[in-house]
Each structure stands twice: as C-alpha cells, then as structure tokens.
Amino acid sequence: MAAPAKTGTLLLCCFPGPESNKATTSLSSRGEEVDVIVVGFGGAGAVAAIEAARDGVEVVALDRFAGGGATAISGGVLYAGGGTRIQREAGVEDDVAAMADYLREEIGGVVSEEALQAFCRESASNLDWLSEHGVRFDSSLCPVKTSYPSDDYFLYYSGNEGFRPWRDRARPAPRGHRTFASGLPGRHFFEPLRAAALAAGVEVRSHCRVRKLFRNDSGRVHAVEYDEIPAGPARWLHAQIDFFATKVSPFVPPLGRGLRALGRVIERSRSQRRTLHARRGVVLATGGYIHNPEMVATHAPAYVRGLPMGTAGCSGEGIAMAEAQGAQSRHLDRISAWFFLNPPSALCEGILVDKSGERFVNEALYGASVGRALVEASGGHAFLVIDRALWRRARAQVGGGQMQLFQTLPALLNLWFNCGRAATPAALARRIGCDPAAIEATIERYNADIRSGQPDAMQKDERALLAPPYRAINCSLDDWRWPLMTLSLGGLAVDEANNGVLGNDGQPIPGLFAAGRVAAGICSNQYVSGLSLADCVSAGRRAGAAAATG
C-alpha cells in the first residue's frame, strides 16, 4: 500500500475482526505512519473525518466495505430543534429549553445535564453544518402523526412529543428533519458527506478490516492492524455480496446471514495484512453490535428474537477491540425495538393485549416505545384487537397516498393474512390464548371509558368503540409477518467533552476516541427517529476535532 504523499494523515478503517479480543500493547516493527486513524466510514466516521481534516490535516479513509454503514440505509432523519432554519421556514416555534425538557424525559439520564444542554444548544448549528457540506433539508411540514412521512413532507413529529405525558412536561414541536429526497434517503444524507470528505483531501481505501489496536509503552493507542482485500475480482465480489446481503436481510434473514458468511470467507482468504501507526489518535466509528447474536444474547437476551437492522458492520467488533485495551462500556443492555402501528393510523385506535388479555401500552406512541413494551411488558406475546370498522378504515388509509412502500407492504400483509376474525369474546380469547372473561372485561373497560368521556387508562387520545365481529392481528415476537426490528444503543463509555474513550479506571485512554453507535451517547436509553444521526454529527465533530489535535 503506497504511503500518502503528505506526512499529516487521517486514516479511516472499518470494523475489527475476532482477533480484537486479544489485548495487544506495542508493535515491534513500524509500518505506515499517519496522524489520525478513524475506524469506520459511516455517518459518524465521515463527520469525524471532515472535522479532523481541517487545518491541513491529510485524510485517508479505509472501510470494511465501500462506506456508508447504517447511515446510508437509514431513513436519513436528523433530530434537530431549538429553532432550526427549517423549523423557522415552516413557521414552527421551538427553543432550546423545550427541546431539552422533552429529551430529558426520553434519555433517562444517560448523559449529564450539561451534555444534554450542549446537544440542544448546538442542534441548529449542526444542521447548518450539514447543509454547508451538501446535505439537503426541506420545510414541508407533515400535517399528521406518522412513523415516517410520505415524499410530500420532510419535517415531522418523529418521537413522542405530541403525546401525554411528554406534552404536559415539554412544549411539543416537530424536530424530525428528513433528508430532502424520496423513499428512505439515508444515502442522500451520507453521500454529500463522502463528497465533502473527498473535497477536504480524504483518500478513501475500501474493503479493509481492522483486526487489532495497539498501545505503546506509555499506554497511548498508537497503531492498528488491518486486512485489506486488494483490487480485483475478490474485492468486486465482496462488494456485491455486501450489497445484496444488506438488501435481502430485512426480508429473508437466513439468506442475508448466508451471504455475509460468504463475505467473511473472502475476507479471510483474500486479504493482505497491513499495519498503520497513528501519531495523534484513533477514532472508533464502527457502529453498534446488533448483528452479533452472541452479544445480544449476553447483554439483552429478551431481544434475541428481534430482526436486527443496520449492516454487517454493526457487529460489536469495535467495542470488543477497545475493551481488549481496557475500555469500559455502558448501557449494552439497551436495545431499541421498533413496532410501528401507524401508518395506517386506524390501527392505533385498537388495543394491544398480552397473553392475560390486558392492555400494556398506549398503542399510538412512537414505535420504539411500543416495541420496548412489547418485549419488556408483554413478554413478547401480544395481539392487536380491532373490529370490522377499524379494519376497513385501515385498508382505506393504506391506499390513501400517505405511506411509503416499506410501510404499505407490511400493512397489507398483516391486514389480509395476519388478521383472524372472532365473532365473540370467547372466539377472540381462543385466538389470543387468554381467558374469555379477561378479554371481555378489557374491551368493556375500553368502550366504557369512551362512552363516558373518561380519559384513556393509557393516556391515548384517539379511540374507537370496539364491536363484534372482532379482528385479531398477531404481534408476537414469534410471528414473522410483523417482525420486531432492533438496534443496539449502548457502547463504549466516553468523556462527554471530547468523546475520548474511558478506561475501566474511569480515566481517558490516551489517543482513543469513539462516536456513533459504538459509543454510549444521547440516545443510549431510548431511541427517537433522527436522534442517532444527530448523535453521529455532534459526537463525530467532537471526536474528530479532538483526535486531530492529539
């Protein structure tokens, strides 16, 4: 591998392998030497690269695949508020205090109050920073609550802001800033950052996989060892396998796993071992661990049956590599589980019941809140109870032009092929697997509160009387027709000021930084759409700037 022409260099490498479990200190021989190594070139890595490349620092980027990571296949939503340019154009009133009041309820104290306030204060300027680097946003305000808007709208309520009890504690405002493009525009979020990195002088080297971190005699992280697939047929095949595995995994998980296993064979058999030294520091930006079933089983066993989102790079190897060098991790037990009933919104007016026939969540909440309750409150066994009128309304909404294709297909599948009829409470009980008296009492309480004008027991606003014949949609974790999508939230413990990785003694490990889902951060308790990308930007900027200064 040819050395960069300049002495000041930033390198981005992606995804350590299994050998990272072995603690390693120093290298006996020197390889290529650069200024800063950033491990991973997804959203956080690209942001860190751009920020570190300022002031003449030369940048070289390596990625296990071709770059983009989970960011490039995401919905491209940035959670931003406090009065962003887009909010002002849409006529939305928001301020830093209201944003902080809402997020304080969601994040559960995973960051300090000072870090929360800083995140909210910098939110508008971080959106402007993205715009300056080519990411496009739009002020078309979605008029309805939805899990993800149609291509007509790009600013929306992406969390629980409009629901009780959140709206009683913080003035609500739409803060989901969707990248201005059709469909799921994560690629349109990432590609401008890639272009900005290249314009800043970043040299991208793809199909490289980091194996180890090294610390020198003073304890500073100063080098990495990685495997590179040389240019040629093997690299081309590796790229194609990753592309198709990412496409099919959400729909045919076994096929995705098989393809990725083949990709690992190519990595083992066709790679060449390289060594790189860092003069200033190493930034880890490798993503989370949701595609590592062993880690999920160890840290969050209740979520093993979920459908992992993200890419093959979200395998926890960055976490393991840092832990092998004495790093500590936090909140690894926190998983975001997504179960969106809306759209179609009519389904939210029904009731979700567990195996005892009792309700356990406000069905209209943001999908991550419903998903967590599905796992932790219902034990993974749940049915959505609606009636003929709601079923017909839901069918009409599916064809109403307010849904993306990825929302339409699951809705049709479940409305037509996962929706059993029940003429009586006893028949409904047989479908749900609960006591007939229990489900009849639950429905009666729900209807009685509506008739009498009483507030809903779960604080839901929109409700509909349920009348026989009923419909029951299986929402249990063992039913493949409505999978529970999962994403890991915890990661390496970091210094909130500069995202330096903390050791087991609570002190920063010299020369090591982390950003994105590999690190614990603002969304390590509960996920809100756009909060992860917002964390990639804020943490990536801190980590990149800190690593560049050494």
Summary of the structure (lengths in Angstrom):
residues: 550
radius of gyration: 24.0
end to end distance: 24.9
largest distance: 79.0
contacts: 2106
relative contact order: 0.17
helix: 39%
strand: 20%
